[in-house]
Amino acid sequence: MLCAAIFVVAAPGMARAQELGRIVSPILTIDRDRLFSGTLFGQRVNRELEAESNAMAAETRAIEAALEDEEQQLTEQRPTLSTEEFRSLANAFDEKVQSLRAQREQAESGLRDRIEAAQAEFFDEIGPILGAMVRARGAVMILDRRAILLAATDIDITDEAIAQIDAVLGEGTPIGNDGPGETEAPAPDGNETPQDTDAQ
């Protein structure tokens, strides 16, 4: 996951930032949520997970409808069954309901795990990209905007980061396949590479 701040040694980038007329600040900000949802990678993940969630919901509704029919049939059969027979069938039905409910909960938990894993993969992949951007801006760290009460607009790099991430990662690898390999991220000015960027 993206840490609260990314620290880098950034002295060479400061002169370039001044030449471009930007605010030279040791701290940059980023909107973590918008960073994910605004990139091609995040949008692809959200589409896949939404489709999986919708399919799971449809399956759950079908199971519930089948159970309602089975319960109705059991109720209609009750007058023709002995007490022991009805109790046996009712207990079997209850066990079936509990088993299916546990399977649904497990599936929902698995989906939540996949969401968290996809986001973790994303933030792992973008570390070098953000590191290069920090150096190019002459900064030393990036903070989540939610941790800051007020800041200058020019130190927020969310839009710039989205463009850089899209250029390097694109949509990434569909969920269920092996994740994308390590990617070298070009620095925004095209002259530096992030290999010697220290990120935390």
N, C-alpha and C positions, 0 to 999 in steps of 0.2 A: 504494500500500500504506500501511497505517497506520504512522506513524512511531513511534519509541520513545516520544516524548512530544509532547503538544499544548500549546503555550504560549498563554495568553490573559491579558489584563489583567482582573482579577477583583475589584477592591475593592468594588463595589456588592453583589456576591453574598454577601460574608462576613457582613454583618449578618443577612441572611435565613437563612443556614445556622445562625447562633447562635440565632435565634428558634425554629427548628424543633428545636433540641436535638441537632443532629448534631455529630459531631466535626468541628471546623474544621481542615482540613489543606490545605496548599498543594499536596499531591500526592494524586492519586487513582489507583486501579489498575483494570485491566480484564483479563479473560481473553480474549485475542484469538481463540483457537480457538473457545471456547464462544460468543463474541459472534456469530461467523458461523453456526455450526451451530445456535444457539438461536433465531435470528430466522426469520421467515417467508420473508424473502428468501433466506437461506442454505439453508433447508430445501428451497425450490423449486429452487434451483440444484443442490443435491445430488441431488434426485430426477431431474431432467432428465439430469444427467451420469451417474448410475448407470444409467438406462435406456439411454443411448447406449453406455455401456461394456458393458452386458449384450448389447446388439444386436451390438456389434463382436465380442465374444467368441463369440457364436453363429455369426456369419459366418466367423470364423477357424476354428472347429471344422468347419464345413461345407467350407471350402476344404481343410483338412487331410485330411478324409475323402475328398474327391474326388481329391486327389493320391495318397493311399494306393491307391485303386482303380486310378488310371492307372498307378502304379508296378507294381502286381500284374499288370495286363494286359501291360505291357511285358516283365515277367519271363516270363510265360507264352508270349509271342510269340518270345522269344529263340531257342529251338531251330529255329524256321522261318526265321530271318533270317540273312543273311550278316553277317560281322563288321563290314563297313562300314555296312550298313543299321542294325544294332543300335547302333553307336557314334553314328551320326547322330541316331537317335531318342533315345538316352540323353542326348546333349548338348542336344538341344532341350528335353527334360524338365527337365534341370538348370537351364537358362536360365529356364524357366517358374517353377520353384520359387524361384529367386533373385529374379525380378521380383515374384512375389507376396509374398515375405518383405519386400522393400523397401517395397511398398505398405502392408503391415500396420504396419511400423515408422513409416511416415509418418503413418498414421491415428492410431496411438497417441500420437505426438508432437503431432499436432494436437489431440487430446483434452486432453493435459496443458496445452497452450497455452490452450485454452478455459477450463480450470479456473482457471488463473492470471489470465486476463483477467476472469473473473467475480468473483473475489475482489478484484482491483484495483478494479473498478467499484464493488463494495460499499463498500470502505473510502474511496473517493473520495466516494461519496454520503453517508456518515454523518459526514463531517467537521463540517459545520455543526451536526448534532444533538449530537455529543459536545462541541463548543465551547459550545453553550448550556448543557449540563449542567455543564460545568466552571465557568462563570460563576455559575450558580445555586448551586453548592456553595461558592463563595468560594475556589476553588482556582486554581492557575496552570498545572498540567500533568496529563496522564494518562500513566502508565507501564504497560507490559505486566507482568502479574504474574510472568512468568517471570524478569524482571530483578530481582526483589525477594526477599530471603530470608525476611523476616518483616514483616508489616504488620497494622494494626488492621483488623478485618473491616469496619467501617463506611466505610472509604475505598474499598472495592471497589464499583464501580457497574455491574458487568456486567449484573445482572438488571434494574436500572433502565434501562440503555441498551437492552437488548433490547426492553423495553416501549415506549420512545420510538421506536426504529427501526421497530418493527412498526406503530406508530400513524402514522408519516410515510411509510414506504416500502411497507408491506405486503409482497407477494410480489415486487414489482418487475416487470421485463419479461422474458418468457421468452427463453431463449438463442436467438440467431439473429435476434431482432428488434432494433430500435434501442433503446438503453438508455434508462432513464427520464431525463427532463429534470431540470434543476436544481430542487431542492425547498427551499422555505423551511421550516426546522425551528422550531417554536414552542419557546420556553424552557420548562423543566419547570414554572416558576411561572406561565406564561401571560402574563407582563408584558414579557419581553425577547425580542428576536429576535436571531438569530446574525449579522446582516449585518455588525456591526462587530467580530466575533470574529476575532482573528488566530490562524491555525492553522499549525503547521509539522509 
